[in-house]
Amino acid sequence: MTDFKKIGAKLADGMGTLSKAEPQTMAAFSSLMAATTGTDGSLSVKTKELIALAIAITVRCDGCIAHHVKAVIEAGATRGEVIETIGVAQLMGGGPATVYGVEALEAFDQFTAAS
């Protein structure tokens, strides 16, 4: 079983290292993240994070799945909403998205079991 809490922690450490190595680029990336997912607009933060999770599943990125699963939980998403998001990712990404959808649901269960 993949430990998504460890993946998330390793990603956070790596982002810190990269921020020290290329501060301007990482500051710009952080600003982009805050501008796109940081506040409610026409779309809620939860909706934006669910979209980001669907994309993370379709591009098969474990670190992205860990990050965005944690973010959807913080935004108040339910397990049912995550399952529907996985379904949309499956529609767009086929078999590989199904495999990573299983991973995303596992990540959701790991993060919610910890809280």
C-alpha positions in Angstrom: 0.0 0.0 0.0 1.3 3.4 -0.9 1.7 5.7 2.1 0.3 9.0 0.8 1.0 10.8 4.1 4.7 10.1 3.6 4.5 11.1 -0.1 2.8 14.4 0.9 5.5 15.1 3.6 8.3 14.3 1.2 6.7 16.6 -1.4 6.5 19.4 1.1 10.1 19.0 2.0 11.1 18.9 -1.6 9.1 22.0 -2.4 11.0 23.7 0.4 14.4 22.6 -1.0 13.3 23.7 -4.5 12.1 27.1 -3.1 15.6 27.7 -1.7 17.2 26.7 -5.0 14.9 28.8 -7.3 13.1 31.3 -5.1 11.6 33.4 -7.9 10.1 30.5 -9.8 8.7 28.9 -6.7 7.3 32.2 -5.4 5.6 32.6 -8.8 4.2 29.1 -8.6 3.0 29.6 -5.0 1.3 32.8 -6.1 -0.4 31.0 -9.0 -1.7 28.3 -6.6 -3.0 30.9 -4.2 -4.7 32.8 -7.0 -6.3 29.8 -8.6 -7.3 27.7 -5.6 -6.9 29.9 -2.5 -10.3 31.6 -2.4 -13.9 31.1 -3.5 -14.9 32.8 -6.7 -17.4 31.6 -9.3 -16.1 28.2 -8.3 -15.6 27.2 -4.6 -12.2 26.2 -3.3 -13.6 22.7 -2.9 -14.7 22.5 -6.5 -11.3 23.8 -7.7 -9.5 21.3 -5.6 -11.7 18.4 -6.9 -10.9 19.5 -10.5 -7.2 19.5 -9.6 -7.5 16.1 -8.1 -9.2 14.8 -11.3 -6.3 16.2 -13.3 -3.8 14.7 -10.8 -5.4 11.3 -11.3 -5.4 11.5 -15.2 -1.7 12.6 -15.3 -0.8 9.9 -12.8 1.1 12.0 -10.3 1.3 10.5 -6.8 2.6 13.7 -5.2 -0.2 15.7 -6.8 -2.8 13.2 -5.6 -1.4 13.4 -2.0 -1.4 17.2 -2.1 -4.9 17.6 -3.7 -6.5 14.9 -1.6 -5.3 16.7 1.5 -6.6 20.0 0.1 -10.1 18.5 -0.8 -10.4 17.2 2.7 -9.4 20.6 4.2 -12.0 22.2 1.8 -14.7 19.9 3.2 -15.1 17.4 0.4 -16.8 14.1 1.2 -15.8 10.6 0.3 -18.7 10.6 -2.1 -17.6 13.7 -3.9 -14.1 12.3 -4.2 -15.6 9.1 -5.7 -17.5 11.1 -8.3 -14.4 13.1 -9.1 -12.6 9.8 -9.7 -15.4 8.8 -12.0 -14.9 11.9 -14.1 -11.1 11.2 -14.2 -11.9 7.7 -15.4 -14.1 9.0 -18.1 -11.3 11.2 -19.4 -8.3 9.0 -18.6 -9.5 5.4 -19.1 -7.7 2.5 -17.5 -4.7 4.3 -16.2 -7.0 6.8 -14.5 -8.9 3.9 -12.9 -5.7 2.6 -11.4 -4.8 6.1 -10.0 -8.4 6.6 -9.0 -7.9 3.6 -6.7 -4.8 5.3 -5.4 -6.7 8.6 -4.8 -9.4 6.9 -2.8 -6.8 5.1 -0.8 -5.1 8.5 -0.1 -8.5 10.0 1.0 -9.0 7.1 3.4 -5.5 7.4 4.8 -5.8 11.1 5.4 -9.2 10.9 6.9 -8.3 8.0 9.1 -5.5 10.2 10.5 -7.8 13.0 11.6 
